[in-house]
Amino acid sequence: MIDKATVYIIRSLKTSRLYVGFTTKVVEDRVLEHNDIKFEDAFTKRDRPWVLHFQIICESEKQARGIEAHIKKMKSRKYIENLLIYPEIVEKLLVKFNTE
């Protein structure tokens, strides 16, 4: 059975800050969790509200973790914006972190 996962990037409406994460849940539900006040210890709490900025559907949790780590390692807003502009970057990431 394939364990689908999603790498997601959310953007703060308050500060325009970006946050990269991954989930095996429905991504919209995960964004709601970032905005939920019951998660007061969350890293994302001070920049609420958050909206979904971008997502990458992966074939496995392992693939999603690899892509998430890669994006975070880049530490670049420009790199994230390029993911939106150039879909071939996403395709290359999916191939590079393919777990099959």
Helices and strands as residue ranges (DSSP letters): E 5-12, E 18-23, H 27-35, G 45-47, E 50-58, H 61-74, H 77-85, H 87-96
